[in-house]
Amino acid sequence: MKVMMTKSLTTPLLLLVMLAAPAAAQQSTALGNHNTGAPVNVAADRIEVQDRADRAVFSGNVVATQADLTLNAARVTLAYANAAGIQIRRIDASGGVTVRSPSETARGSYAIYDLESRLITLIGGVTLTRGASHVSGGRLVIDLTTGRAVMDGGAGRGATSSSSGRVSGTFTVPERTQQPAAKPPGK
């Protein structure tokens, strides 16, 4: 089943300029040019609309796309307001969540996107990959208003994580050509 939602589903992926030093929290800038007004397409094996509760539950191989972003999960719940059309307020995803942009991929056990506060949170063994570089931790929070992204080692209250409680990363460095060794003076 394919459903098209044309209001504000923004699952912006996490364009982080990764920092080279692992620490308890990593900061960087988040996605700034994503078109949050673009239509959202959701495809799944099953949809259950709970209209009295103002939510729709998609399950089974869920794929949600908006512009150049894609979210994959086993289950996605859209909480919405039903005034002058469907206006999505919150998106909860679970079951091997993957969020992709053209340049990054983020993975975690759960994802929450609160459209009203413009926060995206991934929790549970989170990994963010950009090219050959990657950062891992328990929780990643992106504030789309300020552009601040924070990776924590812990997964936060009530969540479990296989993380060691620290943020770790592997980063590429630019390839440099070696300069010939300088000859000592007088030789």
C-alpha positions as CSV (number, residue, x, y, z in Angstrom):
1,M,0.0,0.0,0.0
2,K,1.3,3.5,-0.8
3,V,0.1,6.6,1.0
4,M,1.1,10.1,0.0
5,M,1.2,12.7,2.8
6,T,1.8,16.2,1.6
7,K,2.2,18.1,4.9
8,S,5.3,18.5,7.0
9,L,7.0,15.1,7.4
10,T,10.5,15.9,7.8
11,T,12.9,13.2,8.5
12,P,16.0,15.2,7.8
13,L,19.1,13.3,8.0
14,L,21.7,14.5,10.1
15,L,24.3,16.2,8.0
16,L,27.0,16.2,10.5
17,V,30.5,17.5,9.9
18,M,32.1,14.9,12.1
19,L,34.6,16.0,14.6
20,A,37.8,14.0,15.0
21,A,38.0,13.7,18.8
22,P,35.7,11.2,20.5
23,A,34.1,12.6,23.6
24,A,31.0,12.3,25.8
25,A,29.2,14.5,23.4
26,Q,29.9,15.4,19.8
27,Q,28.6,18.7,18.3
28,S,28.4,19.8,14.7
29,T,25.9,21.4,12.3
30,A,22.8,19.6,11.1
31,L,21.0,19.6,7.8
32,G,20.1,23.1,6.7
33,N,18.9,22.9,3.1
34,H,16.4,20.0,3.3
35,N,13.0,21.0,1.8
36,T,10.7,20.3,4.8
37,G,7.7,21.3,2.7
38,A,8.3,18.6,0.1
39,P,5.6,15.9,-0.2
40,V,6.2,12.7,1.8
41,N,5.6,9.2,0.3
42,V,5.1,6.3,2.7
43,A,5.0,2.7,1.5
44,A,4.5,-0.3,3.8
45,D,3.1,-3.8,3.9
46,R,0.2,-2.7,6.1
47,I,-1.4,0.5,7.4
48,E,-3.8,0.9,10.3
49,V,-5.5,4.3,10.7
50,Q,-6.6,5.0,14.2
51,D,-8.6,8.1,13.3
52,R,-10.0,8.7,16.8
53,A,-6.5,8.7,18.2
54,D,-5.2,10.8,15.2
55,R,-2.5,8.4,14.2
56,A,-1.6,6.0,11.5
57,V,0.6,3.0,12.0
58,F,2.6,1.6,9.1
59,S,4.2,-1.8,9.5
60,G,6.3,-4.2,7.4
61,N,9.2,-2.9,5.3
62,V,8.2,0.8,5.8
63,V,9.9,3.2,3.5
64,A,9.2,7.0,3.9
65,T,10.8,9.5,1.5
66,Q,10.8,13.2,1.3
67,A,12.9,15.0,-1.3
68,D,16.3,13.3,-1.1
69,L,15.8,11.7,2.3
70,T,14.7,8.1,3.0
71,L,13.7,6.4,6.3
72,N,13.4,2.6,6.5
73,A,12.0,0.8,9.5
74,A,9.9,-2.2,10.5
75,R,7.2,0.1,12.0
76,V,6.4,3.8,11.8
77,T,3.7,5.7,13.7
78,L,2.5,9.1,12.4
79,A,0.7,11.2,15.0
80,Y,-1.3,14.0,13.3
81,A,-3.8,16.8,13.7
82,N,-6.9,16.5,11.6
83,A,-7.6,20.1,11.0
84,A,-7.8,21.4,7.4
85,G,-6.2,18.2,6.3
86,I,-3.6,15.9,7.9
87,Q,-0.8,17.8,9.6
88,I,1.9,15.4,11.0
89,R,3.1,16.3,14.5
90,R,5.4,13.4,15.4
91,I,6.9,10.4,13.7
92,D,8.1,7.4,15.7
93,A,10.0,4.7,14.0
94,S,11.2,1.3,15.4
95,G,12.8,-1.9,14.2
96,G,16.2,-1.3,12.6
97,V,15.7,2.3,11.7
98,T,17.9,3.7,8.9
99,V,17.8,7.3,7.7
100,R,19.7,8.2,4.5
101,S,20.6,11.4,2.7
102,P,22.8,11.6,-0.4
103,S,25.9,12.0,1.8
104,E,25.1,10.3,5.2
105,T,23.5,7.2,6.7
106,A,22.3,7.0,10.3
107,R,21.2,3.8,12.0
108,G,19.6,3.1,15.4
109,S,17.0,1.0,17.1
110,Y,14.4,3.9,17.4
111,A,13.9,7.3,15.9
112,I,11.6,10.1,17.0
113,Y,10.9,13.2,15.0
114,D,9.0,15.9,16.9
115,L,7.8,18.3,14.2
116,E,6.6,20.9,16.6
117,S,9.9,21.2,18.4
118,R,11.9,20.4,15.3
119,L,14.0,17.7,17.0
120,I,15.1,14.4,15.6
121,T,16.3,11.8,18.0
122,L,17.8,8.4,17.2
123,I,18.5,6.1,20.1
124,G,19.9,2.6,20.7
125,G,23.2,1.7,19.2
126,V,23.3,4.8,16.9
127,T,25.9,4.9,14.1
128,L,26.3,7.9,11.7
129,T,28.3,7.2,8.6
130,R,29.7,9.7,6.1
131,G,31.9,8.2,3.5
132,A,34.6,6.2,5.3
133,S,34.1,8.1,8.5
134,H,31.7,7.1,11.2
135,V,30.6,8.0,14.8
136,S,28.8,5.7,17.2
137,G,27.0,6.3,20.4
138,G,23.8,5.7,22.3
139,R,21.8,8.7,21.3
140,L,21.9,11.4,18.5
141,V,19.7,14.5,18.8
142,I,19.5,17.1,16.1
143,D,17.9,20.5,16.6
144,L,16.7,21.7,13.2
145,T,16.1,25.2,14.5
146,T,19.6,25.9,15.8
147,G,21.5,23.4,13.6
148,R,23.1,21.8,16.6
149,A,23.6,18.0,16.7
150,V,24.8,16.1,19.8
151,M,25.9,12.5,20.0
152,D,25.8,11.0,23.5
153,G,27.4,7.8,24.7
154,G,24.3,6.8,26.7
155,A,21.0,6.1,25.1
156,G,19.0,8.3,27.5
157,R,16.3,7.5,30.1
158,G,14.6,4.3,29.7
159,A,16.4,3.2,26.6
160,T,18.9,0.4,26.3
161,S,22.1,0.6,24.3
162,S,24.9,-1.7,23.5
163,S,27.2,1.3,23.6
164,S,30.0,1.5,26.2
165,G,28.6,4.8,27.4
166,R,31.0,6.7,25.3
167,V,31.0,8.2,21.8
168,S,33.6,6.8,19.4
169,G,34.5,7.5,15.9
170,T,36.8,6.7,13.0
171,F,37.6,9.6,10.7
172,T,39.5,9.9,7.4
173,V,42.3,12.3,6.9
174,P,43.4,13.9,3.6
175,E,45.9,12.1,1.6
176,R,49.3,13.8,1.6
177,T,52.2,13.4,-0.7
178,Q,55.4,12.9,1.2
179,Q,58.0,15.6,0.7
180,P,61.5,14.4,0.1
181,A,63.7,14.6,3.1
182,A,65.7,17.8,3.3
183,K,69.4,17.4,2.9
184,P,71.4,18.6,6.0
185,P,73.3,21.8,5.4
186,G,76.8,21.4,4.1
187,K,76.4,18.0,2.5
